[in-house]
C-alpha cells in the first residue's frame, strides 16, 4: 500500500492532554482490535490506508480505512477501521 495514507502520529499530538496515555487501540469490523504503543506512532511504518496503488482501497481489503502496521503480522492490520481509542 504505497499511496493514500494518513499517519497516526497526529493521534499522538492530539492525545498530549492525556499524559498517561500509553497505547492506541485501532478498532474495526468483527470486533478486531490492534493495540499500538504510543511510541510507535511517529514511525512511517504505522498508518491508515485509504488507497492502494493509486486507486481507492477495495472493500475486500478494508475500504474505507485499513491499518498498516509494518512491524506487526498482516493479520493484525485491522480492516474497516471505525474507531481509535487512546488508552
C-alpha positions in Angstrom: 0.0 0.0 0.0 2.1 2.8 -1.3 -0.3 5.7 -1.7 -3.3 7.2 0.0 -2.2 7.0 3.6 -2.6 9.1 6.7 -0.1 8.8 9.5 -1.2 8.1 13.0 1.3 10.5 14.6 -1.4 13.1 14.7 -3.2 10.9 17.3 -0.1 11.3 19.4 -0.2 15.1 19.2 -3.9 15.2 19.9 -3.6 13.0 22.9 -0.9 15.2 24.5 -3.6 16.2 27.1 -3.7 12.7 28.3 -0.2 12.4 29.7 -0.6 8.9 30.9 -1.7 7.5 27.5 0.5 4.5 26.5 -1.4 2.9 23.6 -3.9 3.5 20.8 -6.4 0.7 20.1 -7.4 0.6 16.5 -10.8 -1.0 16.1 -12.6 -2.3 13.1 -15.2 -4.7 11.9 -15.9 -8.1 13.6 -14.5 -6.8 16.9 -11.0 -6.7 15.6 -8.6 -4.6 17.7 -4.9 -4.0 17.5 -3.1 -2.2 20.3 -0.2 0.1 19.2 2.3 1.7 21.7 2.2 5.5 21.5 6.0 5.5 20.9 5.4 3.7 17.6 3.0 6.3 16.2 5.7 8.6 14.9 7.1 6.0 12.6 6.2 6.0 8.9 5.5 2.2 9.3 2.2 2.8 11.0 -0.6 4.5 9.0 -4.2 4.3 7.9 -4.5 3.4 4.2 -7.5 4.5 2.0 -5.8 3.9 -1.4 -3.7 1.2 -2.8 -1.5 1.6 -5.9 -3.2 4.9 -6.7 -6.8 3.6 -6.5 -9.4 3.5 -3.8 -8.9 0.7 -1.3 -11.2 -2.2 -2.4 -13.9 -3.3 0.1 -12.3 -6.7 0.3 -9.1 -5.1 1.6 -10.8 -2.9 4.2 -12.4 0.1 2.5 -12.7 2.9 3.7 -9.7 2.5 6.0 -7.2 -0.2 6.8 -4.5 -0.1 9.4 -1.0 -0.8 8.1 1.5 -1.6 10.8 4.6 -2.9 9.2 6.2 -4.2 12.5 3.1 -6.4 13.1 1.8 -9.5 11.4 -0.6 -8.9 8.5 -3.4 -10.5 10.5 -3.1 -7.6 12.9 -3.7 -5.0 10.2 -7.3 -4.0 11.1 -9.7 -3.7 8.1 -12.7 -1.4 8.1 -11.3 0.9 10.8 -14.1 2.6 12.6 -12.6 3.8 15.9 -9.3 4.9 17.5 -9.2 4.8 21.3 -6.3 6.4 23.3 -5.7 4.5 26.5 
